[in-house]
Amino acid sequence: MGLVERHTLRSLSARLTRWQKIALGLFVSIFVIYVTSPYDGSLRAFFRFQKNVVTDYYQSQLPSDGWLYRKQHYPIDPNKDIGLIVKTGYGTKHRMPLALQALKNESFTPDIIVVQDFPVIPEQHRYNVTENKSIEVVDILGWNLGRGALKGREHLERIYKYKNLADAVDEEEWVLSEGLGRAIGWELDAMKFLPALEYAWNTLPKKKWYVMIDDDTYVIKSTLNMLLGHLNFGQPHYLGNPVGDYKGRFPHGGSSVILSGAALRNLFDWHPEIVAQANLESPFAIWGDKLLATTLQKVAVYLDESYRRIFNGEHPWMTRMWSDRLCLPLMGFHGLGDKTAMEQVGEIFKDLQGPVRWSSLAKIYGVPDYQTFIDVPIRPNINYVGRLDERSTTVENVASPEQCLDICDRHSSQCLAWIYDPNGKRCDYAPWAILGDFADGRFSGVNGKMGKRLMSRCHGPS
């Protein structure tokens, strides 16, 4: 550093007050600690969480979908550029044919791997989405054990449980297999996430994007195409529906998990020692989706919560259409384990053209539009609010449904739907609405004025 630079610094220091010097020193100290802390350290996690809180608040106050309709700089062909990993278990294997049929219905036929926690049985060799494209089914826990990734963990209870199930399947003891599969399925599922992605990365032709779903999850092809075309697959991306505290934010596996090829390359090609350690931790993991997230954090790949409002973890009739996402595309549904549920969704969405917005659900399922709720605001024996949580509001000692409606009108920015219980004289309202559920003796409605105002802000293809 020359004389001029030193003189400039001394002059600047002389102009600073004592408190300004303390603040500057504190800032520099925190910055140095931050950049030298581990990628998965608590300090980095804290600042990421605070950033996401601010971003989430901004998006909730000023929701925008305009960016979705701008020119895509990274357009994809979902059938060629996506690798799809579907997780199933012995207790839920009956869902797979319907899940694959639903993909076929919407002409979503990427390369697919089905990963499970039991040996492949003959009926699974018939899985396909097109006549010319077979689907590989792999016992991912058996594969991970066989290659030695769990060496030294063979004595653990969870591994014994897997081996008992595998032996029962090999011996064709179907009743025992069914009981074991249902009893231990969630434990074994926690061990599938990392090896499933590694297997897909090493086995499939290299893809721009990898999507992992459960066997009761339905993804909407047009939404994948619309979202991913705006993201650079050459950079590490990790997307999903965030849950958990600041120390370990992770995407809810049932809502689908999306990773770019670059993210998997960073993990599996460049940091195999971190993958090896995570595999050894998997027999103790409670949630496999969280183990995946904490492992990716160690290689500086973090969950991007900017797109959280596109993801959904509910089945259609319980999907909460929030006021801050009505204009955004909907990624799909979860909880379609019932045979008729997946079948119906597959049929309903197979011929739809263009983006499916959250707000589109009402029209798709034949629910009255917002104008009808302005004309007839109170509906008997129905519930348009659904499940309550900390973001809904309860008002006690409300005398009538008309008063509940008035409360909603007075809190219109926080009330998209309301429900009134005359027995308890209770009024609940929320910033979301569902398609409508039977509720004997209660009254409910949707804030039609607010809904029309929000929909007027939606963009569309130019």
C-alpha positions as CSV (number, residue, x, y, z in Angstrom):
1,M,0.0,0.0,0.0
2,G,1.5,3.4,-1.1
3,L,1.6,6.6,0.8
4,V,-1.5,8.0,-0.9
5,E,-3.6,5.0,0.1
6,R,-2.4,5.1,3.7
7,H,-3.1,8.8,3.9
8,T,-6.6,8.3,2.5
9,L,-7.4,5.6,5.1
10,R,-6.1,7.8,7.9
11,S,-8.2,10.7,6.7
12,L,-11.3,8.5,6.5
13,S,-10.6,7.1,10.0
14,A,-10.3,10.5,11.4
15,R,-13.7,11.5,10.1
16,L,-15.5,8.5,11.6
17,T,-17.0,8.9,15.1
18,R,-16.3,6.5,17.8
19,W,-19.6,4.6,17.3
20,Q,-19.1,4.5,13.6
21,K,-15.7,2.9,14.1
22,I,-17.3,0.3,16.5
23,A,-20.1,-0.4,14.0
24,L,-17.6,-0.8,11.2
25,G,-15.4,-3.1,13.3
26,L,-18.4,-5.2,14.2
27,F,-19.5,-5.5,10.6
28,V,-16.0,-6.5,9.5
29,S,-15.7,-9.1,12.3
30,I,-19.1,-10.7,11.5
31,F,-18.2,-10.7,7.8
32,V,-14.8,-12.5,8.4
33,I,-16.5,-15.0,10.8
34,Y,-19.2,-15.6,8.2
35,V,-16.9,-16.2,5.2
36,T,-14.6,-18.5,7.2
37,S,-17.5,-20.5,8.9
38,P,-18.4,-24.0,7.5
39,Y,-21.0,-24.0,4.7
40,D,-23.4,-25.8,7.0
41,G,-22.6,-23.7,10.0
42,S,-25.3,-22.1,12.2
43,L,-24.2,-18.6,11.4
44,R,-24.7,-19.0,7.7
45,A,-28.0,-20.8,8.3
46,F,-29.2,-17.9,10.5
47,F,-28.4,-15.3,7.9
48,R,-30.0,-17.4,5.1
49,F,-33.1,-17.8,7.2
50,Q,-33.4,-14.1,7.8
51,K,-32.9,-13.4,4.1
52,N,-35.7,-15.9,3.3
53,V,-38.0,-14.3,5.9
54,V,-37.5,-10.9,4.2
55,T,-38.0,-12.3,0.7
56,D,-41.1,-14.2,1.8
57,Y,-42.6,-11.1,3.3
58,Y,-41.9,-9.1,0.1
59,Q,-43.4,-11.8,-2.1
60,S,-46.5,-12.1,0.1
61,Q,-47.1,-8.3,0.0
62,L,-46.3,-7.8,-3.7
63,P,-47.0,-11.1,-5.4
64,S,-45.9,-11.2,-9.1
65,D,-46.1,-13.7,-11.9
66,G,-44.8,-11.5,-14.7
67,W,-41.4,-13.1,-14.7
68,L,-42.9,-16.4,-15.7
69,Y,-44.0,-15.0,-19.1
70,R,-40.8,-13.4,-20.1
71,K,-38.5,-15.1,-22.5
72,Q,-36.9,-18.3,-21.3
73,H,-33.2,-18.3,-21.5
74,Y,-32.8,-22.0,-20.6
75,P,-35.8,-23.7,-22.3
76,I,-36.2,-27.5,-21.8
77,D,-38.0,-30.4,-23.2
78,P,-39.3,-32.1,-20.0
79,N,-39.4,-35.6,-21.7
80,K,-35.7,-35.4,-22.6
81,D,-34.1,-33.0,-20.0
82,I,-35.6,-34.3,-16.8
83,G,-34.8,-37.5,-14.9
84,L,-37.7,-38.6,-12.7
85,I,-37.1,-40.6,-9.5
86,V,-40.2,-42.1,-8.0
87,K,-40.0,-43.5,-4.4
88,T,-42.2,-46.3,-3.3
89,G,-42.3,-49.0,-0.6
90,Y,-43.7,-52.4,-0.2
91,G,-46.8,-51.1,1.6
92,T,-47.5,-48.6,-1.1
93,K,-46.3,-50.4,-4.3
94,H,-49.9,-50.8,-5.5
95,R,-49.9,-47.0,-6.2
96,M,-47.2,-47.3,-8.9
97,P,-49.3,-48.4,-11.9
98,L,-51.8,-45.5,-11.3
99,A,-49.0,-43.0,-10.8
100,L,-47.3,-44.0,-14.0
101,Q,-50.6,-43.9,-15.9
102,A,-51.2,-40.4,-14.6
103,L,-47.8,-39.4,-16.1
104,K,-48.7,-41.1,-19.4
105,N,-52.0,-39.2,-19.5
106,E,-50.3,-35.8,-19.6
107,S,-47.7,-37.1,-22.0
108,F,-44.9,-36.7,-19.4
109,T,-42.6,-39.5,-20.4
110,P,-39.1,-38.7,-19.2
111,D,-36.5,-41.3,-18.2
112,I,-37.8,-42.8,-14.9
113,I,-36.3,-44.8,-12.1
114,V,-38.5,-46.4,-9.5
115,V,-36.6,-46.8,-6.2
116,Q,-37.9,-49.0,-3.4
117,D,-37.0,-50.7,-0.2
118,F,-37.6,-54.4,-1.2
119,P,-36.4,-56.8,-3.9
120,V,-38.0,-56.3,-7.3
121,I,-41.0,-58.7,-7.9
122,P,-42.2,-60.0,-11.3
123,E,-45.2,-57.7,-11.7
124,Q,-42.9,-54.7,-11.6
125,H,-41.1,-55.7,-14.8
126,R,-44.2,-54.5,-16.6
127,Y,-43.9,-50.9,-15.5
128,N,-43.8,-48.4,-18.5
129,V,-45.1,-45.1,-19.6
130,T,-44.7,-45.8,-23.3
131,E,-44.3,-49.0,-25.3
132,N,-40.8,-48.0,-26.3
133,K,-39.5,-46.8,-23.0
134,S,-39.1,-49.3,-20.1
135,I,-38.7,-48.2,-16.5
136,E,-36.0,-49.4,-14.3
137,V,-37.0,-50.6,-10.8
138,V,-34.3,-50.9,-8.2
139,D,-34.1,-52.0,-4.6
140,I,-32.1,-49.0,-3.6
141,L,-31.4,-50.1,-0.1
142,G,-30.2,-53.5,-1.3
143,W,-28.0,-51.7,-3.9
144,N,-26.5,-49.4,-1.2
145,L,-25.8,-52.3,1.1
146,G,-24.3,-54.4,-1.7
147,R,-21.8,-51.8,-2.7
148,G,-20.6,-51.3,0.9
149,A,-22.0,-47.8,1.5
150,L,-23.4,-49.0,4.8
151,K,-20.3,-50.9,5.9
152,G,-20.1,-51.1,9.7
153,R,-23.8,-50.4,10.0
154,E,-25.1,-53.9,9.2
155,H,-25.8,-54.6,12.9
156,L,-28.2,-51.7,13.3
157,E,-31.9,-52.3,13.9
158,R,-33.1,-50.5,10.8
159,I,-30.8,-52.6,8.6
160,Y,-32.2,-55.8,10.3
161,K,-35.7,-54.6,9.5
162,Y,-34.8,-54.1,5.9
163,K,-33.3,-57.6,5.7
164,N,-36.3,-59.2,7.3
165,L,-38.6,-57.5,4.7
166,A,-36.3,-58.5,1.9
167,D,-36.2,-62.1,3.1
168,A,-40.0,-62.2,3.4
169,V,-40.3,-61.0,-0.2
170,D,-37.7,-63.4,-1.6
171,E,-39.6,-66.3,0.2
172,E,-42.9,-65.0,-1.2
173,E,-44.4,-64.7,2.3
174,W,-46.8,-62.0,1.1
175,V,-48.8,-61.5,4.3
176,L,-45.7,-61.1,6.4
177,S,-44.2,-58.8,3.8
178,E,-47.3,-56.6,3.8
179,G,-47.2,-56.3,7.5
180,L,-43.5,-55.5,7.7
181,G,-43.8,-53.0,4.8
182,R,-46.5,-51.0,6.5
183,A,-44.9,-51.1,9.9
184,I,-41.4,-50.0,8.9
185,G,-42.0,-48.2,5.6
186,W,-41.3,-44.7,7.0
187,E,-38.0,-45.8,8.6
188,L,-36.7,-47.3,5.4
189,D,-37.9,-44.3,3.3
190,A,-35.4,-42.1,5.2
191,M,-32.6,-44.2,3.7
192,K,-33.7,-43.8,0.1
193,F,-33.1,-40.2,-0.8
194,L,-29.4,-39.9,-1.2
195,P,-28.7,-43.3,-2.8
196,A,-31.7,-42.8,-5.1
197,L,-30.3,-39.6,-6.5
198,E,-26.8,-41.0,-6.7
199,Y,-28.1,-44.1,-8.6
200,A,-30.0,-41.8,-11.0
201,W,-27.0,-39.6,-11.5
202,N,-24.7,-42.5,-12.3
203,T,-27.2,-44.6,-14.3
204,L,-29.3,-42.3,-16.4
205,P,-28.0,-40.2,-19.3
206,K,-26.9,-36.9,-17.8
207,K,-29.9,-34.6,-17.4
208,K,-30.4,-30.9,-16.9
209,W,-32.8,-31.5,-14.0
210,Y,-33.7,-34.3,-11.6
211,V,-37.1,-34.5,-10.0
212,M,-37.9,-36.8,-7.0
213,I,-41.5,-37.6,-6.1
214,D,-43.4,-40.0,-3.9
215,D,-45.7,-42.6,-5.4
216,D,-48.7,-40.5,-4.3
217,T,-47.5,-37.3,-5.9
218,Y,-48.7,-35.9,-9.2
219,V,-46.6,-33.3,-11.0
220,I,-47.8,-31.0,-13.7
221,K,-45.6,-31.0,-16.7
222,S,-46.5,-27.5,-17.9
223,T,-45.4,-26.0,-14.6
224,L,-42.1,-27.8,-14.6
225,N,-41.5,-26.6,-18.1
226,M,-42.5,-23.0,-17.2
227,L,-40.4,-22.8,-14.1
228,L,-37.2,-24.6,-15.1
229,G,-36.9,-22.7,-18.4
230,H,-36.0,-19.6,-16.4
231,L,-33.3,-21.3,-14.3
232,N,-29.7,-22.1,-15.4
233,F,-29.3,-25.8,-15.1
234,G,-25.5,-25.3,-15.2
235,Q,-25.6,-23.8,-11.7
236,P,-26.5,-25.6,-8.5
237,H,-30.3,-25.3,-7.9
238,Y,-32.3,-27.0,-5.1
239,L,-36.0,-26.3,-5.1
240,G,-39.0,-27.4,-3.1
241,N,-41.6,-26.7,-0.5
242,P,-39.6,-25.6,2.6
243,V,-40.2,-26.9,6.1
244,G,-38.1,-27.0,9.3
245,D,-36.3,-24.4,11.4
246,Y,-33.3,-22.2,10.4
247,K,-30.7,-24.9,11.3
248,G,-32.0,-27.4,8.8
249,R,-34.5,-26.1,6.2
250,F,-35.5,-28.8,3.8
251,P,-38.1,-29.4,1.1
252,H,-41.0,-31.5,1.9
253,G,-40.4,-34.7,-0.1
254,G,-44.1,-35.3,-0.9
255,S,-44.4,-31.9,-2.6
256,S,-41.5,-33.0,-5.0
257,V,-37.8,-32.1,-4.8
258,I,-36.0,-30.6,-7.8
259,L,-32.2,-30.5,-8.3
260,S,-30.2,-29.3,-11.2
261,G,-27.6,-31.5,-12.8
262,A,-24.9,-29.1,-11.5
263,A,-26.1,-29.6,-7.9
264,L,-25.8,-33.4,-8.2
265,R,-22.4,-33.1,-9.9
266,N,-21.2,-30.9,-7.0
267,L,-22.3,-33.5,-4.5
268,F,-21.6,-36.9,-6.1
269,D,-18.6,-36.2,-8.4
270,W,-16.8,-33.6,-6.4
271,H,-17.5,-34.6,-2.8
272,P,-17.8,-38.4,-2.5
273,E,-16.5,-38.3,1.0
274,I,-19.4,-36.2,2.2
275,V,-21.8,-38.6,0.4
276,A,-20.1,-41.6,2.1
277,Q,-20.6,-40.0,5.6
278,A,-24.2,-39.2,4.9
279,N,-24.9,-42.8,3.9
280,L,-23.5,-43.9,7.2
281,E,-25.9,-41.4,9.0
282,S,-28.9,-42.6,7.1
283,P,-29.8,-45.5,9.4
284,F,-30.3,-43.0,12.2
285,A,-32.2,-40.3,10.1
286,I,-35.8,-39.5,10.9
287,W,-36.4,-37.7,7.6
288,G,-34.6,-38.6,4.5
289,D,-35.4,-35.2,2.9
290,K,-33.8,-33.4,5.8
291,L,-30.7,-35.6,5.6
292,L,-30.4,-34.7,1.9
293,A,-30.7,-31.0,2.7
294,T,-28.1,-31.0,5.4
295,T,-25.7,-33.0,3.2
296,L,-26.1,-30.6,0.3
297,Q,-25.4,-27.7,2.7
298,K,-22.0,-29.1,3.3
299,V,-21.2,-28.5,-0.4
300,A,-22.8,-25.0,-0.4
301,V,-26.0,-26.1,-2.2
302,Y,-28.9,-24.6,-0.3
303,L,-32.6,-24.8,-0.7
304,D,-33.8,-21.9,-2.8
305,E,-37.1,-20.7,-1.2
306,S,-37.8,-18.1,-3.8
307,Y,-40.2,-20.5,-5.6
308,R,-41.9,-22.0,-2.6
309,R,-45.3,-20.7,-3.6
310,I,-45.4,-22.9,-6.7
311,F,-45.2,-26.1,-4.6
312,N,-48.1,-27.9,-3.0
313,G,-48.3,-30.7,-0.4
314,E,-52.1,-31.4,-0.5
315,H,-54.6,-33.3,-2.6
316,P,-56.9,-31.1,-4.8
317,W,-59.9,-30.8,-2.5
318,M,-57.8,-29.8,0.5
319,T,-55.4,-27.6,-1.5
320,R,-55.3,-24.1,0.1
321,M,-55.3,-21.5,-2.6
322,W,-53.5,-18.7,-0.9
323,S,-54.1,-15.1,-1.8
324,D,-50.4,-14.5,-2.6
325,R,-50.1,-17.3,-5.1
326,L,-53.4,-17.3,-7.1
327,C,-51.6,-16.1,-10.3
328,L,-48.7,-18.5,-10.0
329,P,-48.5,-22.0,-11.6
330,L,-49.2,-25.0,-9.5
331,M,-46.5,-27.7,-9.3
332,G,-48.9,-30.6,-8.4
333,F,-50.6,-32.5,-5.6
334,H,-49.6,-34.9,-2.8
335,G,-51.6,-37.4,-0.8
336,L,-53.2,-39.2,-3.7
337,G,-52.7,-42.6,-2.2
338,D,-56.3,-43.6,-2.6
339,K,-56.8,-45.4,-5.9
340,T,-59.6,-43.1,-7.0
341,A,-57.8,-39.9,-6.1
342,M,-54.8,-40.5,-8.4
343,E,-57.0,-41.9,-11.1
344,Q,-59.3,-38.9,-11.1
345,V,-56.4,-36.4,-11.0
346,G,-54.8,-38.2,-13.9
347,E,-58.0,-38.0,-16.0
348,I,-58.9,-34.4,-15.1
349,F,-55.5,-32.9,-15.9
350,K,-54.6,-35.0,-19.0
351,D,-56.1,-32.7,-21.6
352,L,-55.4,-29.3,-20.1
353,Q,-53.4,-26.9,-22.2
354,G,-51.2,-24.1,-21.0
355,P,-50.2,-23.3,-17.4
356,V,-52.3,-24.5,-14.5
357,R,-52.6,-21.7,-11.9
358,W,-53.6,-22.1,-8.3
359,S,-56.7,-20.1,-9.2
360,S,-57.5,-22.5,-12.1
361,L,-58.5,-25.2,-9.7
362,A,-61.9,-23.7,-9.0
363,K,-62.8,-23.7,-12.7
364,I,-61.3,-27.1,-13.3
365,Y,-63.3,-28.7,-10.5
366,G,-66.5,-26.8,-11.3
367,V,-66.5,-24.5,-8.2
368,P,-68.5,-21.2,-8.6
369,D,-66.5,-18.2,-9.6
370,Y,-65.8,-15.1,-7.5
371,Q,-68.8,-13.2,-8.9
372,T,-71.2,-15.8,-7.6
373,F,-69.8,-15.3,-4.1
374,I,-70.5,-11.5,-4.4
375,D,-74.0,-12.3,-5.5
376,V,-74.7,-15.0,-2.9
377,P,-72.0,-14.5,-0.2
378,I,-73.3,-17.1,2.4
379,R,-73.4,-20.8,1.6
380,P,-74.8,-23.4,4.1
381,N,-73.4,-26.8,5.0
382,I,-70.0,-26.2,3.3
383,N,-66.5,-25.2,4.4
384,Y,-64.3,-23.1,2.2
385,V,-61.5,-22.6,4.8
386,G,-60.4,-26.2,5.5
387,R,-57.6,-26.9,7.9
388,L,-56.8,-24.1,10.4
389,D,-53.3,-23.1,11.5
390,E,-51.4,-20.3,13.1
391,R,-52.1,-18.0,10.1
392,S,-55.9,-18.3,10.3
393,T,-57.9,-16.1,12.7
394,T,-60.6,-17.1,15.1
395,V,-63.2,-14.7,16.5
396,E,-65.5,-15.9,19.4
397,N,-69.0,-14.9,20.4
398,V,-70.1,-14.1,16.9
399,A,-73.9,-14.0,16.7
400,S,-74.6,-14.9,13.0
401,P,-73.1,-15.9,9.7
402,E,-73.8,-12.3,8.5
403,Q,-71.6,-11.0,11.3
404,C,-68.9,-13.4,10.3
405,L,-69.2,-12.2,6.7
406,D,-68.9,-8.6,8.0
407,I,-65.7,-9.5,9.9
408,C,-64.2,-10.9,6.7
409,D,-65.1,-7.8,4.8
410,R,-63.4,-5.6,7.5
411,H,-60.3,-7.7,7.4
412,S,-60.3,-8.3,3.6
413,S,-56.5,-8.3,3.2
414,Q,-56.4,-11.3,5.5
415,C,-59.6,-13.0,4.6
416,L,-60.1,-14.9,1.3
417,A,-62.5,-17.4,2.9
418,W,-64.5,-17.7,6.2
419,I,-66.6,-20.3,8.0
420,Y,-69.1,-19.8,10.8
421,D,-70.2,-22.4,13.4
422,P,-73.5,-21.5,15.0
423,N,-73.2,-24.0,17.8
424,G,-70.0,-22.5,19.1
425,K,-70.8,-18.9,17.8
426,R,-67.3,-19.0,16.3
427,C,-66.0,-17.3,13.1
428,D,-62.8,-18.4,11.4
429,Y,-61.2,-16.7,8.5
430,A,-58.0,-17.2,6.5
431,P,-55.9,-15.8,3.7
432,W,-56.7,-18.8,1.6
433,A,-59.6,-20.8,0.2
434,I,-60.2,-24.5,-0.6
435,L,-62.5,-25.9,-3.2
436,G,-65.2,-26.7,-0.6
437,D,-65.7,-29.5,1.9
438,F,-69.0,-30.7,3.4
439,A,-69.7,-29.1,6.8
440,D,-73.1,-30.0,8.2
441,G,-74.8,-27.1,10.0
442,R,-72.1,-24.5,9.3
443,F,-72.0,-21.6,6.9
444,S,-69.1,-20.5,4.8
445,G,-68.1,-18.2,1.9
446,V,-65.3,-16.8,-0.2
447,N,-64.3,-13.1,-0.4
448,G,-65.4,-12.6,-4.0
449,K,-64.3,-8.9,-4.2
450,M,-60.8,-9.7,-3.0
451,G,-60.6,-12.7,-5.3
452,K,-61.5,-10.6,-8.4
453,R,-59.1,-7.9,-7.4
454,L,-56.2,-10.4,-7.1
455,M,-57.0,-12.1,-10.4
456,S,-57.1,-8.8,-12.2
457,R,-53.3,-8.5,-11.5
458,C,-52.4,-11.8,-13.2
459,H,-50.3,-11.8,-16.3
460,G,-50.5,-14.2,-19.2
461,P,-48.6,-15.2,-22.4
462,S,-48.0,-12.1,-24.5
